[in-house]
Amino acid sequence: MTATTPSTADEIDALFRGAIRSGQLGDGERLPTVRQTARDFGVAQATAAKAYKALERDGLIVTRTAAGTRVAPGASRAPQAVVEQARALADASEGALISLEDTVAILRAVWRPEATHPPS
């Protein structure tokens, strides 16, 4: 699997979203500033800001004046079984020399939409 540097707001969003959901970034942990994120990934500040706004809209991060941007309480962990299975998928894909993009495409192909929206 080849790691690439994110270059769009959606890619930055996905990177931080994955780190938060997997527990790599824990509840209350501070994220870099928008300016620093833009610098780190070589993108415009507006691009980094757009990614942060999407994460905040989805309740994964909170931004407070003087406190910075932090992972929202309760946002940092997917259930352990999901994290373990995701790691197993990543390891298997890497071992089979399947790219991240192809691995995500496979996951999307087998995803059952009804599993994310149970009947009311």
N, C-alpha and C positions, 0 to 999 in steps of 0.2 A: 504494500500500500504506500502511495506517495503522499507525503504531507505537503500541502501547498499553502502559501501565505494568502490569507483572505484579501480580496481586493474590492469587494462590493459590500454594501450595507447588509445584504442578506447573508453573505458568507461570514461577516463579523458576528452578526446575530447568531448564526448557527454555531459558531465556535464557542461563544460565551454561553449560549443556551446549553450546549452539550456539557461544558465544564460545570455549569451550575447543576444540571439535572443528575450528572454522574457523581456529584459530591466533590469534585476537584476544587470547586470554589464553594466554600461553606456559607451557611447563613451568617449574615452580618459582615462577611469578608468584603474588604474594600476593592473596588475595581480601579484600574488606572483612569485618569481623567480622559475626557474626550480628546483633548489635545495630545496627550501621551499615546492614546490608542491610535490616533491618526498618524502620528510620527512613527510608531512601532510598525505599522502595516504599510506605510508609504501611501496613505490615502488622504483625501481632503477631510478637514474637520467636519464638514457637513455630512460626509459619508459615515463617519464614526458616530456622529450625533444621531443620524437616522437609525442606526443599529441600536443605540442605547434607548431611543424613544420606543422602538418596537419591544425591546425587553421590558421596559418600564410599563408599557401598555398591557403586556401580558402578565404583569405582576411578579416578574422574576427579579427585578432590581428596584431600588428606591433611591432617589436623589434628594439630598437635603443640603441647603446652603450651609457652608462651613463644615459639613460632615462628609461631603463627597457622595459618591455613588457606591452603594453596597448591595450585596445579595439580600433579597427580601427574606424575612422570616418564613421558614417552611418551604422555601423554593429549592433548596439545595439537594434534595435526594429523591431520586426515583426509587421505587422499591428495590431492595437488594437483589432479588431474583432477576429483575430487568437489567440492572447494571451488570450482573454476572453474565447473563446471556449476551448482552451487547459486547462485552469483552471477549467472550468465546467466539462470537461472529467476527469481530475484528481480527482475532488471532487466526482463525480458520481462513479468512479472506487473505490476510497477509501471507500465510503459508502457501496458499494456492496462487499467489501473485495476482490477485484480483484487486483492481483499483478501488479506491474509496468511492468514486462516482458509480462504478458498476455495483459495488456492494449496496450502496444506497438505492440504486435502481432495482436490485433484486428485492430488497426489503419492501420497497414501495409496491412491487408487483405482487408480493404475497400478503400484503397488509389487508386486513378485513375491515373496511370502514365501519361496519356495524359494531365492531369491538370498541370503537372510540365513542360511539353514541348509543348507549343502551336504550332500549325502549322505555318510555315514561310509564 
